[in-house]
Amino acid sequence: MDTMTWPTARALDVAAGVGWGGLWSVMFTAQRAVGALVQVTSFAEGLDLIWLAEELRAACDDVATRHPDAVTTAIAADLGPLPDVGQAAAGRAVVSGLVGAVICRADELLVADPTGPDARWLCATTSLLFAARIYLTAAGAR
């Protein structure tokens, strides 16, 4: 197995910045990473990952619609492909870390404005991604 070529989720989270732009950046990076992970996984797991990628894409679109000014200055990172199946577990760990970072960022935004216009959206998105992260962790343990 080759050395992991992707940066850690923590490094990507720190580089993303703060606020809505930072949330979008981490979501976008996670979505692209999931797409790369699909390429080195089984068909069955790939279907679940495609669902996660679509949910992240929809969430990115929602943030871009709700906070376009923040997104126009956000960092859009694509980690590129994983070279082989041997890196699938490490790639899954990075994706799980990125999804965890999205959850934390959404929670921070919710705490800052718990009754604002984005509160319901943040709660729904966090719930969905929390369930997806549990799946990623369980899938990696198989």
N, CA, C and O atoms as a GROMACS GRO file, in nm:
protein
  568
    1MET      N    1   0.084  -0.119   0.000
    1MET     CA    2   0.000   0.000   0.000
    1MET      C    3   0.089   0.125   0.000
    1MET      O    4   0.186   0.133   0.076
    2ASP      N    5   0.056   0.220  -0.084
    2ASP     CA    6   0.129   0.346  -0.091
    2ASP      C    7   0.095   0.436   0.027
    2ASP      O    8  -0.004   0.413   0.096
    3THR      N    9   0.176   0.535   0.047
    3THR     CA   10   0.149   0.635   0.149
    3THR      C   11   0.026   0.716   0.108
    3THR      O   12   0.006   0.744  -0.010
    4MET      N   13  -0.055   0.753   0.206
    4MET     CA   14  -0.175   0.832   0.178
    4MET      C   15  -0.135   0.965   0.114
    4MET      O   16  -0.044   1.033   0.162
    5THR      N   17  -0.202   1.000   0.007
    5THR     CA   18  -0.167   1.121  -0.068
    5THR      C   19  -0.252   1.242  -0.029
    5THR      O   20  -0.216   1.355  -0.064
    6TRP      N   21  -0.363   1.222   0.041
    6TRP     CA   22  -0.449   1.333   0.080
    6TRP      C   23  -0.402   1.394   0.212
    6TRP      O   24  -0.350   1.323   0.297
    7PRO      N   25  -0.422   1.525   0.229
    7PRO     CA   26  -0.394   1.586   0.359
    7PRO      C   27  -0.493   1.535   0.463
    7PRO      O   28  -0.595   1.476   0.429
    8THR      N   29  -0.464   1.558   0.589
    8THR     CA   30  -0.557   1.517   0.694
    8THR      C   31  -0.680   1.607   0.692
    8THR      O   32  -0.676   1.720   0.643
    9ALA      N   33  -0.788   1.554   0.747
    9ALA     CA   34  -0.912   1.633   0.756
    9ALA      C   35  -0.888   1.757   0.841
    9ALA      O   36  -0.941   1.864   0.810
   10ARG      N   37  -0.811   1.745   0.945
   10ARG     CA   38  -0.784   1.859   1.034
   10ARG      C   39  -0.712   1.971   0.957
   10ARG      O   40  -0.748   2.088   0.971
   11ALA      N   41  -0.613   1.936   0.878
   11ALA     CA   42  -0.541   2.038   0.800
   11ALA      C   43  -0.635   2.107   0.701
   11ALA      O   44  -0.627   2.229   0.683
   12LEU      N   45  -0.721   2.031   0.638
   12LEU     CA   46  -0.816   2.089   0.543
   12LEU      C   47  -0.917   2.178   0.614
   12LEU      O   48  -0.954   2.284   0.563
   13ASP      N   49  -0.961   2.136   0.731
   13ASP     CA   50  -1.057   2.215   0.809
   13ASP      C   51  -0.996   2.349   0.850
   13ASP      O   52  -1.062   2.452   0.839
   14VAL      N   53  -0.874   2.348   0.897
   14VAL     CA   54  -0.806   2.471   0.939
   14VAL      C   55  -0.788   2.565   0.820
   14VAL      O   56  -0.806   2.686   0.834
   15ALA      N   57  -0.754   2.512   0.704
   15ALA     CA   58  -0.729   2.595   0.586
   15ALA      C   59  -0.856   2.656   0.530
   15ALA      O   60  -0.850   2.753   0.454
   16ALA      N   61  -0.972   2.601   0.565
   16ALA     CA   62  -1.098   2.645   0.504
   16ALA      C   63  -1.144   2.784   0.547
   16ALA      O   64  -1.221   2.847   0.475
   17GLY      N   65  -1.099   2.831   0.660
   17GLY     CA   66  -1.147   2.961   0.706
   17GLY      C   67  -1.268   2.945   0.797
   17GLY      O   68  -1.299   2.835   0.841
   18VAL      N   69  -1.334   3.055   0.824
   18VAL     CA   70  -1.443   3.056   0.922
   18VAL      C   71  -1.577   3.090   0.857
   18VAL      O   72  -1.584   3.124   0.739
   19GLY      N   73  -1.682   3.079   0.937
   19GLY     CA   74  -1.814   3.121   0.895
   19GLY      C   75  -1.874   3.034   0.786
   19GLY      O   76  -1.837   2.919   0.768
   20TRP      N   77  -1.969   3.095   0.715
   20TRP     CA   78  -2.040   3.022   0.610
   20TRP      C   79  -1.948   2.982   0.495
   20TRP      O   80  -1.965   2.875   0.437
   21GLY      N   81  -1.852   3.066   0.463
   21GLY     CA   82  -1.756   3.031   0.358
   21GLY      C   83  -1.673   2.911   0.397
   21GLY      O   84  -1.647   2.824   0.314
   22GLY      N   85  -1.631   2.905   0.523
   22GLY     CA   86  -1.555   2.790   0.571
   22GLY      C   87  -1.638   2.663   0.570
   22GLY      O   88  -1.589   2.556   0.534
   23LEU      N   89  -1.764   2.675   0.610
   23LEU     CA   90  -1.854   2.559   0.607
   23LEU      C   91  -1.866   2.508   0.463
   23LEU      O   92  -1.854   2.388   0.438
   24TRP      N   93  -1.891   2.599   0.370
   24TRP     CA   94  -1.903   2.559   0.230
   24TRP      C   95  -1.775   2.493   0.181
   24TRP      O   96  -1.780   2.391   0.113
   25SER      N   97  -1.660   2.549   0.216
   25SER     CA   98  -1.532   2.496   0.172
   25SER      C   99  -1.512   2.352   0.218
   25SER      O  100  -1.471   2.267   0.140
   26VAL      N  101  -1.539   2.326   0.346
   26VAL     CA  102  -1.522   2.190   0.397
   26VAL      C  103  -1.622   2.095   0.333
   26VAL      O  104  -1.588   1.981   0.301
   27MET      N  105  -1.746   2.140   0.313
   27MET     CA  106  -1.847   2.057   0.246
   27MET      C  107  -1.805   2.024   0.104
   27MET      O  108  -1.815   1.910   0.060
   28PHE      N  109  -1.758   2.125   0.032
   28PHE     CA  110  -1.716   2.104  -0.106
   28PHE      C  111  -1.600   2.005  -0.113
   28PHE      O  112  -1.600   1.914  -0.196
   29THR      N  113  -1.503   2.022  -0.025
   29THR     CA  114  -1.388   1.931  -0.022
   29THR      C  115  -1.435   1.789   0.010
   29THR      O  116  -1.388   1.693  -0.052
   30ALA      N  117  -1.526   1.775   0.107
   30ALA     CA  118  -1.578   1.643   0.143
   30ALA      C  119  -1.652   1.581   0.024
   30ALA      O  120  -1.636   1.462  -0.004
   31GLN      N  121  -1.732   1.660  -0.044
   31GLN     CA  122  -1.807   1.608  -0.159
   31GLN      C  123  -1.712   1.556  -0.267
   31GLN      O  124  -1.734   1.448  -0.322
   32ARG      N  125  -1.610   1.632  -0.296
   32ARG     CA  126  -1.513   1.589  -0.398
   32ARG      C  127  -1.436   1.465  -0.352
   32ARG      O  128  -1.407   1.376  -0.432
   33ALA      N  129  -1.402   1.460  -0.225
   33ALA     CA  130  -1.330   1.344  -0.171
   33ALA      C  131  -1.417   1.218  -0.177
   33ALA      O  132  -1.368   1.110  -0.207
   34VAL      N  133  -1.546   1.233  -0.149
   34VAL     CA  134  -1.636   1.118  -0.159
   34VAL      C  135  -1.640   1.068  -0.304
   34VAL      O  136  -1.639   0.947  -0.328
   35GLY      N  137  -1.644   1.160  -0.398
   35GLY     CA  138  -1.643   1.119  -0.538
   35GLY      C  139  -1.519   1.039  -0.574
   35GLY      O  140  -1.527   0.942  -0.649
   36ALA      N  141  -1.405   1.079  -0.522
   36ALA     CA  142  -1.281   1.004  -0.546
   36ALA      C  143  -1.285   0.868  -0.475
   36ALA      O  144  -1.236   0.769  -0.529
   37LEU      N  145  -1.342   0.865  -0.355
   37LEU     CA  146  -1.351   0.741  -0.280
   37LEU      C  147  -1.440   0.639  -0.352
   37LEU      O  148  -1.413   0.519  -0.348
   38VAL      N  149  -1.545   0.686  -0.416
   38VAL     CA  150  -1.634   0.597  -0.491
   38VAL      C  151  -1.555   0.516  -0.594
   38VAL      O  152  -1.586   0.400  -0.619
   39GLN      N  153  -1.453   0.577  -0.652
   39GLN     CA  154  -1.377   0.512  -0.758
   39GLN      C  155  -1.294   0.393  -0.711
   39GLN      O  156  -1.252   0.310  -0.793
   40VAL      N  157  -1.269   0.383  -0.579
   40VAL     CA  158  -1.185   0.274  -0.528
   40VAL      C  159  -1.259   0.185  -0.428
   40VAL      O  160  -1.196   0.118  -0.346
   41THR      N  161  -1.392   0.184  -0.433
   41THR     CA  162  -1.470   0.101  -0.342
   41THR      C  163  -1.556   0.002  -0.419
   41THR      O  164  -1.567   0.008  -0.542
   42SER      N  165  -1.617  -0.088  -0.345
   42SER     CA  166  -1.707  -0.186  -0.407
   42SER      C  167  -1.832  -0.118  -0.461
   42SER      O  168  -1.861  -0.003  -0.426
   43PHE      N  169  -1.903  -0.188  -0.545
   43PHE     CA  170  -2.025  -0.133  -0.604
   43PHE      C  171  -2.126  -0.098  -0.497
   43PHE      O  172  -2.184   0.011  -0.500
   44ALA      N  173  -2.149  -0.188  -0.402
   44ALA     CA  174  -2.250  -0.165  -0.297
   44ALA      C  175  -2.214  -0.044  -0.212
   44ALA      O  176  -2.298   0.042  -0.187
   45GLU      N  177  -2.089  -0.036  -0.168
   45GLU     CA  178  -2.048   0.079  -0.089
   45GLU      C  179  -2.047   0.206  -0.174
   45GLU      O  180  -2.078   0.314  -0.125
   46GLY      N  181  -2.013   0.192  -0.299
   46GLY     CA  182  -2.013   0.306  -0.390
   46GLY      C  183  -2.150   0.370  -0.403
   46GLY      O  184  -2.159   0.493  -0.412
   47LEU      N  185  -2.256   0.291  -0.403
   47LEU     CA  186  -2.390   0.347  -0.410
   47LEU      C  187  -2.421   0.434  -0.290
   47LEU      O  188  -2.478   0.542  -0.304
   48ASP      N  189  -2.384   0.387  -0.171
   48ASP     CA  190  -2.405   0.466  -0.050
   48ASP      C  191  -2.321   0.594  -0.052
   48ASP      O  192  -2.366   0.700  -0.008
   49LEU      N  193  -2.200   0.584  -0.103
   49LEU     CA  194  -2.114   0.702  -0.112
   49LEU      C  195  -2.167   0.801  -0.214
   49LEU      O  196  -2.156   0.922  -0.194
   50ILE      N  197  -2.224   0.751  -0.322
   50ILE     CA  198  -2.284   0.841  -0.421
   50ILE      C  199  -2.398   0.920  -0.357
   50ILE      O  200  -2.413   1.039  -0.383
   51TRP      N  201  -2.478   0.853  -0.273
   51TRP     CA  202  -2.585   0.922  -0.200
   51TRP      C  203  -2.525   1.032  -0.112
   51TRP      O  204  -2.575   1.144  -0.111
   52LEU      N  205  -2.417   1.001  -0.038
   52LEU     CA  206  -2.354   1.100   0.048
   52LEU      C  207  -2.301   1.217  -0.035
   52LEU      O  208  -2.318   1.333   0.003
   53ALA      N  209  -2.238   1.188  -0.148
   53ALA     CA  210  -2.186   1.295  -0.234
   53ALA      C  211  -2.299   1.386  -0.282
   53ALA      O  212  -2.282   1.507  -0.290
   54GLU      N  213  -2.412   1.326  -0.315
   54GLU     CA  214  -2.526   1.406  -0.361
   54GLU      C  215  -2.580   1.493  -0.248
   54GLU      O  216  -2.616   1.609  -0.271
   55GLU      N  217  -2.587   1.440  -0.127
   55GLU     CA  218  -2.632   1.519  -0.012
   55GLU      C  219  -2.537   1.636   0.014
   55GLU      O  220  -2.581   1.747   0.044
   56LEU      N  221  -2.407   1.610   0.005
   56LEU     CA  222  -2.310   1.718   0.024
   56LEU      C  223  -2.319   1.822  -0.088
   56LEU      O  224  -2.306   1.942  -0.063
   57ARG      N  225  -2.341   1.776  -0.210
   57ARG     CA  226  -2.356   1.870  -0.322
   57ARG      C  227  -2.478   1.959  -0.301
   57ARG      O  228  -2.472   2.080  -0.322
   58ALA      N  229  -2.588   1.899  -0.259
   58ALA     CA  230  -2.709   1.977  -0.233
   58ALA      C  231  -2.687   2.076  -0.119
   58ALA      O  232  -2.735   2.190  -0.125
   59ALA      N  233  -2.615   2.034  -0.015
   59ALA     CA  234  -2.586   2.124   0.096
   59ALA      C  235  -2.496   2.239   0.051
   59ALA      O  236  -2.516   2.353   0.093
   60CYS      N  237  -2.398   2.210  -0.034
   60CYS     CA  238  -2.313   2.317  -0.089
   60CYS      C  239  -2.397   2.417  -0.167
   60CYS      O  240  -2.378   2.538  -0.154
   61ASP      N  241  -2.489   2.367  -0.249
   61ASP     CA  242  -2.576   2.455  -0.325
   61ASP      C  243  -2.662   2.541  -0.233
   61ASP      O  244  -2.682   2.660  -0.257
   62ASP      N  245  -2.714   2.479  -0.126
   62ASP     CA  246  -2.796   2.554  -0.030
   62ASP      C  247  -2.717   2.667   0.035
   62ASP      O  248  -2.766   2.779   0.046
   63VAL      N  249  -2.595   2.637   0.078
   63VAL     CA  250  -2.512   2.742   0.140
   63VAL      C  251  -2.482   2.851   0.038
   63VAL      O  252  -2.487   2.970   0.072
   64ALA      N  253  -2.451   2.813  -0.084
   64ALA     CA  254  -2.422   2.912  -0.188
   64ALA      C  255  -2.542   3.001  -0.217
   64ALA      O  256  -2.526   3.119  -0.246
   65THR      N  257  -2.661   2.944  -0.209
   65THR     CA  258  -2.783   3.022  -0.231
   65THR      C  259  -2.812   3.113  -0.112
   65THR      O  260  -2.852   3.228  -0.130
   66ARG      N  261  -2.792   3.062   0.008
   66ARG     CA  262  -2.823   3.137   0.130
   66ARG      C  263  -2.719   3.244   0.162
   66ARG      O  264  -2.752   3.350   0.214
   67HIS      N  265  -2.592   3.216   0.129
   67HIS     CA  266  -2.483   3.307   0.165
   67HIS      C  267  -2.385   3.322   0.048
   67HIS      O  268  -2.269   3.282   0.059
   68PRO      N  269  -2.431   3.378  -0.063
   68PRO     CA  270  -2.346   3.384  -0.183
   68PRO      C  271  -2.218   3.464  -0.164
   68PRO      O  272  -2.114   3.430  -0.221
   69ASP      N  273  -2.222   3.570  -0.085
   69ASP     CA  274  -2.101   3.650  -0.066
   69ASP      C  275  -1.991   3.572   0.005
   69ASP      O  276  -1.874   3.585  -0.028
   70ALA      N  277  -2.030   3.490   0.102
   70ALA     CA  278  -1.931   3.409   0.175
   70ALA      C  279  -1.871   3.302   0.085
   70ALA      O  280  -1.752   3.270   0.096
   71VAL      N  281  -1.951   3.247  -0.002
   71VAL     CA  282  -1.903   3.138  -0.087
   71VAL      C  283  -1.812   3.189  -0.198
   71VAL      O  284  -1.720   3.118  -0.240
   72THR      N  285  -1.835   3.309  -0.246
   72THR     CA  286  -1.750   3.360  -0.356
   72THR      C  287  -1.605   3.377  -0.315
   72THR      O  288  -1.516   3.377  -0.400
   73THR      N  289  -1.578   3.390  -0.186
   73THR     CA  290  -1.440   3.404  -0.139
   73THR      C  291  -1.388   3.277  -0.073
   73THR      O  292  -1.275   3.276  -0.022
   74ALA      N  293  -1.468   3.171  -0.072
   74ALA     CA  294  -1.428   3.046  -0.006
   74ALA      C  295  -1.329   2.968  -0.091
   74ALA      O  296  -1.322   2.984  -0.213
   75ILE      N  297  -1.253   2.883  -0.025
   75ILE     CA  298  -1.155   2.797  -0.091
   75ILE      C  299  -1.227   2.673  -0.143
   75ILE      O  300  -1.301   2.608  -0.069
   76ALA      N  301  -1.205   2.639  -0.269
   76ALA     CA  302  -1.262   2.518  -0.328
   76ALA      C  303  -1.149   2.419  -0.350
   76ALA      O  304  -1.071   2.433  -0.444
   77ALA      N  305  -1.140   2.318  -0.264
   77ALA     CA  306  -1.029   2.222  -0.271
   77ALA      C  307  -1.076   2.087  -0.325
   77ALA      O  308  -1.172   2.030  -0.275
   78ASP      N  309  -1.007   2.039  -0.427
   78ASP     CA  310  -1.029   1.905  -0.480
   78ASP      C  311  -0.902   1.827  -0.451
   78ASP      O  312  -0.794   1.863  -0.497
   79LEU      N  313  -0.914   1.719  -0.374
   79LEU     CA  314  -0.797   1.644  -0.331
   79LEU      C  315  -0.741   1.552  -0.438
   79LEU      O  316  -0.633   1.494  -0.422
   80GLY      N  317  -0.814   1.538  -0.546
   80GLY     CA  318  -0.768   1.449  -0.653
   80GLY      C  319  -0.803   1.304  -0.623
   80GLY      O  320  -0.864   1.274  -0.520
   81PRO      N  321  -0.765   1.214  -0.712
   81PRO     CA  322  -0.802   1.074  -0.696
   81PRO      C  323  -0.716   1.003  -0.591
   81PRO      O  324  -0.605   1.044  -0.559
   82LEU      N  325  -0.772   0.895  -0.539
   82LEU     CA  326  -0.693   0.800  -0.461
   82LEU      C  327  -0.630   0.704  -0.562
   82LEU      O  328  -0.700   0.655  -0.651
   83PRO      N  329  -0.501   0.677  -0.550
   83PRO     CA  330  -0.436   0.597  -0.654
   83PRO      C  331  -0.484   0.452  -0.666
   83PRO      O  332  -0.483   0.396  -0.775
   84ASP      N  333  -0.527   0.392  -0.554
   84ASP     CA  334  -0.566   0.252  -0.563
   84ASP      C  335  -0.656   0.212  -0.448
   84ASP      O  336  -0.678   0.288  -0.353
   85VAL      N  337  -0.708   0.091  -0.459
   85VAL     CA  338  -0.799   0.036  -0.359
   85VAL      C  339  -0.733   0.030  -0.221
   85VAL      O  340  -0.802   0.041  -0.120
   86GLY      N  341  -0.604   0.015  -0.216
   86GLY     CA  342  -0.532   0.006  -0.089
   86GLY      C  343  -0.545   0.132  -0.005
   86GLY      O  344  -0.519   0.128   0.116
   87GLN      N  345  -0.583   0.242  -0.064
   87GLN     CA  346  -0.598   0.366   0.012
   87GLN      C  347  -0.744   0.397   0.047
   87GLN      O  348  -0.772   0.505   0.100
   88ALA      N  349  -0.834   0.306   0.019
   88ALA     CA  350  -0.976   0.330   0.046
   88ALA      C  351  -1.003   0.355   0.194
   88ALA      O  352  -1.079   0.445   0.228
   89ALA      N  353  -0.942   0.276   0.282
   89ALA     CA  354  -0.966   0.294   0.426
   89ALA      C  355  -0.914   0.430   0.473
   89ALA      O  356  -0.981   0.499   0.550
   90ALA      N  357  -0.797   0.468   0.427
   90ALA     CA  358  -0.742   0.599   0.465
   90ALA      C  359  -0.826   0.711   0.406
   90ALA      O  360  -0.848   0.813   0.472
   91GLY      N  361  -0.874   0.694   0.284
   91GLY     CA  362  -0.961   0.794   0.222
   91GLY      C  363  -1.092   0.806   0.296
   91GLY      O  364  -1.143   0.916   0.316
   92ARG      N  365  -1.147   0.692   0.339
   92ARG     CA  366  -1.271   0.693   0.417
   92ARG      C  367  -1.250   0.769   0.548
   92ARG      O  368  -1.339   0.841   0.592
   93ALA      N  369  -1.133   0.752   0.610
   93ALA     CA  370  -1.104   0.823   0.735
   93ALA      C  371  -1.098   0.974   0.712
   93ALA      O  372  -1.148   1.051   0.794
   94VAL      N  373  -1.039   1.017   0.602
   94VAL     CA  374  -1.035   1.160   0.570
   94VAL      C  375  -1.176   1.213   0.547
   94VAL      O  376  -1.211   1.319   0.598
   95VAL      N  377  -1.257   1.140   0.471
   95VAL     CA  378  -1.394   1.183   0.444
   95VAL      C  379  -1.472   1.190   0.576
   95VAL      O  380  -1.546   1.286   0.599
   96SER      N  381  -1.457   1.089   0.660
   96SER     CA  382  -1.526   1.090   0.789
   96SER      C  383  -1.485   1.211   0.873
   96SER      O  384  -1.569   1.273   0.938
   97GLY      N  385  -1.356   1.243   0.872
   97GLY     CA  386  -1.309   1.362   0.943
   97GLY      C  387  -1.365   1.490   0.886
   97GLY      O  388  -1.398   1.582   0.961
   98LEU      N  389  -1.375   1.497   0.753
   98LEU     CA  390  -1.432   1.617   0.690
   98LEU      C  391  -1.580   1.630   0.722
   98LEU      O  392  -1.628   1.741   0.750
   99VAL      N  393  -1.653   1.520   0.720
   99VAL     CA  394  -1.795   1.525   0.755
   99VAL      C  395  -1.810   1.567   0.901
   99VAL      O  396  -1.900   1.644   0.935
  100GLY      N  397  -1.722   1.516   0.987
  100GLY     CA  398  -1.724   1.559   1.127
  100GLY      C  399  -1.697   1.708   1.141
  100GLY      O  400  -1.759   1.776   1.223
  101ALA      N  401  -1.605   1.760   1.061
  101ALA     CA  402  -1.575   1.904   1.063
  101ALA      C  403  -1.695   1.985   1.016
  101ALA      O  404  -1.723   2.092   1.070
  102VAL      N  405  -1.766   1.936   0.916
  102VAL     CA  406  -1.887   2.004   0.868
  102VAL      C  407  -1.990   2.009   0.981
  102VAL      O  408  -2.052   2.113   1.004
  103ILE      N  409  -2.009   1.897   1.050
  103ILE     CA  410  -2.105   1.892   1.160
  103ILE      C  411  -2.068   1.993   1.268
  103ILE      O  412  -2.154   2.067   1.316
  104CYS      N  413  -1.942   1.998   1.306
  104CYS     CA  414  -1.897   2.093   1.409
  104CYS      C  415  -1.916   2.238   1.363
  104CYS      O  416  -1.962   2.322   1.441
  105ARG      N  417  -1.883   2.266   1.239
  105ARG     CA  418  -1.900   2.402   1.188
  105ARG      C  419  -2.048   2.441   1.184
  105ARG      O  420  -2.083   2.554   1.218
  106ALA      N  421  -2.133   2.349   1.141
  106ALA     CA  422  -2.276   2.378   1.138
  106ALA      C  423  -2.329   2.402   1.279
  106ALA      O  424  -2.411   2.491   1.301
  107ASP      N  425  -2.282   2.323   1.375
  107ASP     CA  426  -2.323   2.342   1.515
  107ASP      C  427  -2.278   2.479   1.567
  107ASP      O  428  -2.353   2.545   1.638
  108GLU      N  429  -2.157   2.520   1.532
  108GLU     CA  430  -2.108   2.652   1.576
  108GLU      C  431  -2.194   2.764   1.518
  108GLU      O  432  -2.226   2.860   1.587
  109LEU      N  433  -2.230   2.752   1.391
  109LEU     CA  434  -2.315   2.853   1.329
  109LEU      C  435  -2.454   2.855   1.394
  109LEU      O  436  -2.514   2.960   1.409
  110LEU      N  437  -2.503   2.738   1.430
  110LEU     CA  438  -2.632   2.728   1.496
  110LEU      C  439  -2.630   2.791   1.635
  110LEU      O  440  -2.724   2.860   1.674
  111VAL      N  441  -2.524   2.767   1.709
  111VAL     CA  442  -2.511   2.826   1.842
  111VAL      C  443  -2.503   2.979   1.832
  111VAL      O  444  -2.558   3.050   1.917
  112ALA      N  445  -2.436   3.028   1.729
  112ALA     CA  446  -2.423   3.173   1.711
  112ALA      C  447  -2.557   3.239   1.678
  112ALA      O  448  -2.576   3.356   1.711
  113ASP      N  449  -2.649   3.167   1.615
  113ASP     CA  450  -2.779   3.224   1.576
  113ASP      C  451  -2.885   3.113   1.580
  113ASP      O  452  -2.929   3.067   1.475
  114PRO      N  453  -2.926   3.069   1.701
  114PRO     CA  454  -3.015   2.953   1.714
  114PRO      C  455  -3.157   2.973   1.664
  114PRO      O  456  -3.229   2.875   1.645
  115THR      N  457  -3.200   3.095   1.642
  115THR     CA  458  -3.336   3.119   1.595
  115THR      C  459  -3.340   3.189   1.459
  115THR      O  460  -3.446   3.230   1.413
  116GLY      N  461  -3.224   3.202   1.397
  116GLY     CA  462  -3.216   3.272   1.269
  116GLY      C  463  -3.278   3.194   1.155
  116GLY      O  464  -3.326   3.082   1.174
  117PRO      N  465  -3.275   3.253   1.037
  117PRO     CA  466  -3.340   3.191   0.921
  117PRO      C  467  -3.273   3.060   0.876
  117PRO      O  468  -3.335   2.981   0.805
  118ASP      N  469  -3.149   3.036   0.917
  118ASP     CA  470  -3.078   2.915   0.876
  118ASP      C  471  -3.083   2.804   0.980
  118ASP      O  472  -3.030   2.696   0.956
  119ALA      N  473  -3.144   2.829   1.095
  119ALA     CA  474  -3.140   2.734   1.206
  119ALA      C  475  -3.200   2.598   1.168
  119ALA      O  476  -3.139   2.495   1.195
  120ARG      N  477  -3.315   2.597   1.108
  120ARG     CA  478  -3.380   2.470   1.071
  120ARG      C  479  -3.295   2.396   0.969
  120ARG      O  480  -3.279   2.274   0.979
  121TRP      N  481  -3.242   2.467   0.871
  121TRP     CA  482  -3.158   2.404   0.770
  121TRP      C  483  -3.033   2.344   0.833
  121TRP      O  484  -2.994   2.232   0.800
  122LEU      N  485  -2.969   2.418   0.924
  122LEU     CA  486  -2.850   2.367   0.991
  122LEU      C  487  -2.880   2.240   1.070
  122LEU      O  488  -2.803   2.145   1.066
  123CYS      N  489  -2.992   2.239   1.141
  123CYS     CA  490  -3.030   2.120   1.218
  123CYS      C  491  -3.053   1.999   1.127
  123CYS      O  492  -3.004   1.889   1.156
  124ALA      N  493  -3.125   2.018   1.020
  124ALA     CA  494  -3.154   1.908   0.928
  124ALA      C  495  -3.026   1.856   0.863
  124ALA      O  496  -3.006   1.735   0.852
  125THR      N  497  -2.940   1.946   0.820
  125THR     CA  498  -2.816   1.906   0.755
  125THR      C  499  -2.725   1.832   0.852
  125THR      O  500  -2.665   1.731   0.817
  126THR      N  501  -2.714   1.883   0.974
  126THR     CA  502  -2.631   1.818   1.075
  126THR      C  503  -2.681   1.677   1.104
  126THR      O  504  -2.600   1.584   1.114
  127SER      N  505  -2.810   1.660   1.118
  127SER     CA  506  -2.867   1.527   1.145
  127SER      C  507  -2.834   1.429   1.033
  127SER      O  508  -2.791   1.317   1.058
  128LEU      N  509  -2.855   1.472   0.912
  128LEU     CA  510  -2.828   1.387   0.797
  128LEU      C  511  -2.681   1.348   0.790
  128LEU      O  512  -2.649   1.231   0.768
  129LEU      N  513  -2.592   1.444   0.809
  129LEU     CA  514  -2.449   1.415   0.800
  129LEU      C  515  -2.398   1.334   0.918
  129LEU      O  516  -2.303   1.256   0.904
  130PHE      N  517  -2.461   1.350   1.033
  130PHE     CA  518  -2.423   1.268   1.148
  130PHE      C  519  -2.450   1.120   1.118
  130PHE      O  520  -2.367   1.034   1.145
  131ALA      N  521  -2.568   1.092   1.061
  131ALA     CA  522  -2.602   0.954   1.023
  131ALA      C  523  -2.504   0.902   0.917
  131ALA      O  524  -2.462   0.786   0.923
  132ALA      N  525  -2.469   0.985   0.821
  132ALA     CA  526  -2.375   0.944   0.717
  132ALA      C  527  -2.238   0.914   0.776
  132ALA      O  528  -2.171   0.820   0.733
  133ARG      N  529  -2.195   0.993   0.872
  133ARG     CA  530  -2.063   0.971   0.934
  133ARG      C  531  -2.062   0.840   1.011
  133ARG      O  532  -1.962   0.768   1.009
  134ILE      N  533  -2.171   0.808   1.078
  134ILE     CA  534  -2.178   0.678   1.148
  134ILE      C  535  -2.165   0.566   1.046
  134ILE      O  536  -2.093   0.468   1.071
  135TYR      N  537  -2.232   0.578   0.933
  135TYR     CA  538  -2.220   0.476   0.830
  135TYR      C  539  -2.076   0.463   0.781
  135TYR      O  540  -2.025   0.352   0.766
  136LEU      N  541  -2.011   0.576   0.756
  136LEU     CA  542  -1.871   0.571   0.709
  136LEU      C  543  -1.782   0.500   0.808
  136LEU      O  544  -1.696   0.422   0.769
  137THR      N  545  -1.802   0.527   0.936
  137THR     CA  546  -1.720   0.464   1.038
  137THR      C  547  -1.749   0.313   1.044
  137THR      O  548  -1.656   0.233   1.054
  138ALA      N  549  -1.876   0.275   1.037
  138ALA     CA  550  -1.912   0.135   1.040
  138ALA      C  551  -1.864   0.062   0.915
  138ALA      O  552  -1.820  -0.053   0.924
  139ALA      N  553  -1.874   0.125   0.800
  139ALA     CA  554  -1.829   0.063   0.676
  139ALA      C  555  -1.680   0.038   0.679
  139ALA      O  556  -1.632  -0.061   0.624
  140GLY      N  557  -1.606   0.127   0.743
  140GLY     CA  558  -1.462   0.110   0.753
  140GLY      C  559  -1.422  -0.002   0.847
  140GLY      O  560  -1.312  -0.055   0.837
  141ALA      N  561  -1.512  -0.038   0.940
  141ALA     CA  562  -1.482  -0.143   1.036
  141ALA      C  563  -1.509  -0.281   0.981
  141ALA      O  564  -1.471  -0.381   1.043
  142ARG      N  565  -1.574  -0.290   0.866
  142ARG     CA  566  -1.605  -0.423   0.808
  142ARG      C  567  -1.484  -0.490   0.754
  142ARG      O  568  -1.493  -0.602   0.702
   0.00000   0.00000   0.00000
